[in-house]
């Protein structure tokens, strides 16, 4: 709305920067009206586009750069929206890897539960745990637990005895 082009911005800011800066710092700065532009859609509709003034775009970009420097380290790695160097393709790839990790975890846990259930009595459980490298004291303690198979599939000594490497020796591989 100001009629200013990007090429004219340098001269304009040299003359008016101190006043603009003061109004920003004291909170009285008012952005100019946004110019509206109608863009025709292929289906016959119209999309409204708002074009801010050149000075306002520069101020918005400066604020965005400062805020980005402050907030970027705070965002979790799984956040992809409107962040520099990240796009929707990265978000989809991240989601796929999370799904694969969860499926791998779930499948391995389910296999451990099935094997634990197959080792019906305590003596068998203790013997099988020891055979797979668990110390006798831990094998006895773990083998005598009265918890269900699903819960036991998360116990440290069961996870050591029935590790992913063990399932690999049986020809079972992870998804990824």
N, C-alpha and C positions, 0 to 999 in steps of 0.2 A: 504494500500500500504506500510505501514511501517513495517508490519510483527509483530507488537506488539499485545500481547493479553491483556485482561482486568486484568489478574492476574499479569502481568509484569508491569502494569501501575504505581503502587506506587513507585517502585524502579526507574523507568524512570523519573518520575516527581521530585523525590528527587534530582536527578542529574541535570536535565535540566530546572526546573521550572523558575528559575530567568531569564534565557535567553528567554524562551517562554513568560513570563510575560512582559519583557521589549519590545519584538517585538510586542506584542499586544498593549501595551500602546503607543508606538511611531508609530503605524500604518503600520509596515512593515511585520507583520505576514502573511504568505502565507499558506493556508491549503494544505495538501498533495492531490495528485490526488485521486479521488474516484474509488474504485475497482468496476468493472462491473461484474454482475452475471446474466446469462440468466436463467430464470425460465420458463420451458415449461408450456403452457396452455393446458387444456383438448381438445380444438378444434384444436390443432396442431400449434398454434402460439407461440410466445415467448414474455415474459414480461421481460423488462430490470430492474434490481434492482441495485441501486447505494449504495455501502457500504463505508461510510467515515472511515478514520483512527480513531483509538481509542482516540488519543489525540484531534483530531478535534471534535469528538462526545462529549467529556467532555467539551470542550470550548463552543461548540454550546449549550449544556444543561445549562452551567453556564450563558451564555448570555440570554437564554430563561427565566431562573428563575428570573433574574434581570428585564428584560423587562416585564415579567408577573406581577411582583410586582408593577411596575410603571403603566402599562396600564390596568390591570384587573378592577380597580375601575371606569375607564372611560367608559368601554363598557356598552351599555344599556342591560337591563335584557332580551330583546328579541334577543340578539346575542348569538348564540350557536356554531358557527364554531371554531374548534380547541381551545376550552377553557376547562380548567380542571374541571372535575366533571360534564360535560355536554355532551350530545350525541344527535344523530339524533332523538331518541325516545322522548327526552325532547322537542326538537324543534317541533315535530309533535303534542305533547300534548299541547304545548303553542299555536300553530296555531289553533288547534281545540277549545281551550277555547276562543281565540279572536273571532273566527267565531261565536261561541255560544253567546258571549256577544253582538256582533254587531247584530246578528239576533234577540236576545231578545229585544235590544234597538229599532230596526226597527219595530218589531211586536207591541211593546207597543206604540210606536209613531203612528203607523198606526191606531191602535185601538182608541187612543185619537182623531186622526183626524176624524175618522168615527163618533164618538160620538159627537164631536164638530159640525160637519156638520149636524148631526141629530137634534141638538138643533138650529133650524133655526133662530128664532128671538132673539133680545137682551134680552127681559124679561125672556125668557126661559133659556138663558145662565146664566144670573145673578142669577135667582132662583136656578138653578142646582148647580152652584158654591157655593152659600151660604149653600145649603142643605148638601154639602160635606165638610163644614168646612172653607171655604174662607171668610174672613171678608168682610162686605158689601162694603166698599170703594174699595177694591181690586177687588171684584166681579164685581162692576159697571165698573171700568176702564177696566178690562179684557173683560167683556161681550160686551163692546162697540167698541172694536178693530175691524177694518175693514180688517184685514189680512186674508189670506187663511187658510184653516183648517190644512194643513201640517205645516205651520209656527206656528200656534197657539198651535199645539201639543207640542211645545218646551217651551212655556211660563210657567214660574214658577208656577203660580196659577192654571193653567190647569193641570200641572204635579202633584201638590198637591191634587187637587180634584179627578183626575183620576190616582191615584198612582197604583203601582204594587199590593199593598194590596187590593185595590178596585177590581181589576180584579181577584184576588184570591178568593174574596167572590163570584164572579160570576162563579167560577169553572175553570178559565183560569190560567194555571200555566206557569212559565218560562221554557225554554228548559233544563236548567242545574239543 
